[in-house]
Amino acid sequence: MTVSSTWRAAERWLHQAGLEPELVVLGGAGVMGAALGGAATHAMQKAEERIFPCLYSGVARLSGTTTEVDYYAAVNDMVMSFTAAWNARPAKESASAFLKRLKASELGASARQVQVLGEAFLKCLETHQQLLKCVREAERLNSALWTYRKHDNYRTETYTVTTTDSKGRTRTQTRTRRVYEDTDHWFTFFPQNADPLEVALDQVSFFKAEELYSPALSQFKVQPARASSNRGGPYRSAQAITSSRGKLSEEAFVKQTILEDEDADIDADDIRDWLNAWLESARVTAAIQEAHQSLRRLSEKWKMLFRRARASTQRRYHYKTRTRSHSGPDGYGASQELAACMLGISRSLSGLFGAISDVEMCARHLERLGSGEAPAGWKSQDKDIARWALDHAVEAYVAAFPDSPIEMDQRSSTKKTLLGVAVGAAVGLALSGAFLFMMS
C-alpha cells in the first residue's frame, strides 16, 4: 500500500470512530515531538553538567597586586577548587564521600580567604557606599517632585466571523472587541519637594569621580605558566582526582574543562585569554566605570535640570492624545533626565554591592563544606549535597564575573528542559502539518 492509500484508510477509520483525523495527527505529532525534545534536552544537559570549567587565577605570578585583584583572584580560585572536586568525583558518590573530597581540597581555605579579602575590598569602596546612599535619597525625592498617570480609553465594536469546517459547513458568528481610541495623561507637580531635592543633589555633587577609588585590574596580566608536559590523561583520571593545581598544565585545564575538546587547536595567546578571564570580567570594573560616567553627567547637568524641573507655572497638566505615551511638560521631562543620570549610579553600585554580598554568603556555605561539615539541617535523604554546593559555587562565580567568556553555569534546569519540549512540539506540529498538506 502507498502512503496516500494508507492515510485514506486511516482517515476513514478515524471518521467512523467520531474523531477528526487532522486533530489526531497534529496532537500525536505534537506530543511525540515534545517528548523527544524534552528527553534530548535533558540528556544533553546531563552530559554538559558532568564537567565544569576549572582554571585557577595564577595570581601568585603577579607582583604588586591590589586589594580588588586579590579579592577576585580568591573568588575565582574558590570556585575552581570546588569544580575540580566536582569533576573528579565518580558518577554516584555518597554525600559523606563527597564531603571528604571537599575537605581534602583547597575549598575551605579559599572560601575563608574570600571572606577576609571581601571585608578589605568593601573598605576600599566605603566612599562609593556613601555616594550610593546619597543618590538613593535624591532619587526618592526626585520621584516625589512629579507624578504621572494615564488612562487608555476604548470603545466596543461588533464584527462577524465566518468559518468553514472540514465537511464544508459554514457558520457566521457575531463578536465584540475593544478598540483603542485615545489616552488621558495627567502630570502633577509638587513644589514643596523641590527644596529637599536641591539639598540632596548638592550633597551628591560633593563626590568627584576623579577623586574616587578606581579598580586597577586592567593593569595586570597573568602569563601562562611553563609546563614540563601538556599530557597527563583525561581530567577525570586518578592523576587529577586530588584536585591539586599542579596536576595538569593550564593548556590541559582549558582543553579538558573549558573547551572539553582534547584535540582543540589552541596556542599560548588563547591560554592567556582564558587565564585572564577573571581579571577582565570582574564586575567591579564595569560597575565603577558606569557609576563614574553617570556621576560626571549628573555633576554637569543637575543644576540646569533642577531649575527646569522646579520652574513649572502650574501644578497639574492634562493631555488627551491618540497615542499611549506623552513626554509631558518640560519640568517633568527635566525630572526624568535627572532620574536617568542617577539611575546609572544607583544601578551599577547596587549591583556591585549586591554581588559582593552574594559571594560572601556563598563563601560561608562553601567554607563549611570545605571543612567537611554538612549544611545545617541537611539530611542525606533530603537533597543532593553535591548539587547544593554546586549551586553556591556557580552563583558566586556568576555574581563576581557576570561577563566572563567562561561558561560556568552549565547546570541542568527545568526551564531548559521545557524549552526543549516546546521546540520538539513545534517541530512535530510543523512536520505533521506538512504531511497533511501533502495528503490533501
ABEGO torsion letter per residue (X at the ends): XBAAAAAAAAAAAAAAAGBBAAAAAAAAAAAAAAAAAAAAAAAAAAAAAABBBBBBAGAAABBGBBAAAAAAAAAAAAAAAAAAAAAABBABBBAAAAAAAAAABAAAAAAAAAAAAAAAAAAAAAAAAAAAAAAAAAAAAAAAABBBBBBBBBBBBBBBBBBBBAAGBBBBBBBBBBBBABBBBBBBBBAAAAAAAAAAAAAAAABBAAABBBBAAAABBBBBBBBABABGEBAABAAAAAGBAAABBAAAAAAAAAAGBAABBBBAAAAAAAAAAAAAABAAAAAAAAAAAAAAAAAAAAAAAAAAAAABABABBBBBBABABBAEBAAAAAAAAAAAAAAAAAAAAAAAAAAAAAAAAAAAAAAAAAAGBBBBGBBAAABBAAAAAAAAAAAAAAAABAABABBABABBBAAAAAAAAAAAAAAAAAAAAAAAAAAX
